[in-house]
């Protein structure tokens, strides 16, 4: 397993809505994430900056090109696009983070 971390940004005033939408994550999206090799996925919110910090464990053979092209993911991005900073294709602006420390 590989640990993968990245940050995104929430638009002001949408903290509760972001949590609500993730509390009600679509079962087909949750299944797709698991089936493609994502496990132990958490997203944290820094309420002062509205930065979302995501960390997940992914399988060693995870295909980074699969999910962005999947119809369920594209539908989720469109659903979330009104409350997050996004790219022109509705994908969240996500910035990968470098791991500098880990303790098991």
Secondary structure as a PSIPRED ss2 file (coil, helix, strand):
# PSIPRED VFORMAT (PSIPRED V4.0)

   1 X C   1.000  0.000  0.000
   2 X E   0.000  0.000  1.000
   3 X E   0.000  0.000  1.000
   4 X E   0.000  0.000  1.000
   5 X E   0.000  0.000  1.000
   6 X E   0.000  0.000  1.000
   7 X E   0.000  0.000  1.000
   8 X E   0.000  0.000  1.000
   9 X E   0.000  0.000  1.000
  10 X E   0.000  0.000  1.000
  11 X C   1.000  0.000  0.000
  12 X C   1.000  0.000  0.000
  13 X C   1.000  0.000  0.000
  14 X C   1.000  0.000  0.000
  15 X H   0.000  1.000  0.000
  16 X H   0.000  1.000  0.000
  17 X H   0.000  1.000  0.000
  18 X H   0.000  1.000  0.000
  19 X H   0.000  1.000  0.000
  20 X H   0.000  1.000  0.000
  21 X H   0.000  1.000  0.000
  22 X H   0.000  1.000  0.000
  23 X H   0.000  1.000  0.000
  24 X C   1.000  0.000  0.000
  25 X C   1.000  0.000  0.000
  26 X C   1.000  0.000  0.000
  27 X H   0.000  1.000  0.000
  28 X H   0.000  1.000  0.000
  29 X H   0.000  1.000  0.000
  30 X H   0.000  1.000  0.000
  31 X H   0.000  1.000  0.000
  32 X H   0.000  1.000  0.000
  33 X H   0.000  1.000  0.000
  34 X H   0.000  1.000  0.000
  35 X H   0.000  1.000  0.000
  36 X C   1.000  0.000  0.000
  37 X C   1.000  0.000  0.000
  38 X E   0.000  0.000  1.000
  39 X E   0.000  0.000  1.000
  40 X E   0.000  0.000  1.000
  41 X E   0.000  0.000  1.000
  42 X E   0.000  0.000  1.000
  43 X E   0.000  0.000  1.000
  44 X E   0.000  0.000  1.000
  45 X E   0.000  0.000  1.000
  46 X E   0.000  0.000  1.000
  47 X C   1.000  0.000  0.000
  48 X C   1.000  0.000  0.000
  49 X C   1.000  0.000  0.000
  50 X C   1.000  0.000  0.000
  51 X E   0.000  0.000  1.000
  52 X E   0.000  0.000  1.000
  53 X E   0.000  0.000  1.000
  54 X E   0.000  0.000  1.000
  55 X E   0.000  0.000  1.000
  56 X E   0.000  0.000  1.000
  57 X E   0.000  0.000  1.000
  58 X E   0.000  0.000  1.000
  59 X C   1.000  0.000  0.000
  60 X C   1.000  0.000  0.000
  61 X C   1.000  0.000  0.000
  62 X C   1.000  0.000  0.000
  63 X C   1.000  0.000  0.000
  64 X H   0.000  1.000  0.000
  65 X H   0.000  1.000  0.000
  66 X H   0.000  1.000  0.000
  67 X H   0.000  1.000  0.000
  68 X H   0.000  1.000  0.000
  69 X C   1.000  0.000  0.000
  70 X C   1.000  0.000  0.000
  71 X H   0.000  1.000  0.000
  72 X H   0.000  1.000  0.000
  73 X H   0.000  1.000  0.000
  74 X H   0.000  1.000  0.000
  75 X H   0.000  1.000  0.000
  76 X H   0.000  1.000  0.000
  77 X H   0.000  1.000  0.000
  78 X H   0.000  1.000  0.000
  79 X H   0.000  1.000  0.000
  80 X H   0.000  1.000  0.000
  81 X C   1.000  0.000  0.000
  82 X C   1.000  0.000  0.000
  83 X C   1.000  0.000  0.000
  84 X E   0.000  0.000  1.000
  85 X C   1.000  0.000  0.000
  86 X E   0.000  0.000  1.000
  87 X C   1.000  0.000  0.000
  88 X C   1.000  0.000  0.000
  89 X C   1.000  0.000  0.000
  90 X C   1.000  0.000  0.000
  91 X C   1.000  0.000  0.000
  92 X E   0.000  0.000  1.000
  93 X C   1.000  0.000  0.000
  94 X C   1.000  0.000  0.000
  95 X E   0.000  0.000  1.000
  96 X E   0.000  0.000  1.000
  97 X C   1.000  0.000  0.000
  98 X C   1.000  0.000  0.000
  99 X C   1.000  0.000  0.000
 100 X C   1.000  0.000  0.000
 101 X C   1.000  0.000  0.000
 102 X C   1.000  0.000  0.000
 103 X C   1.000  0.000  0.000
 104 X C   1.000  0.000  0.000
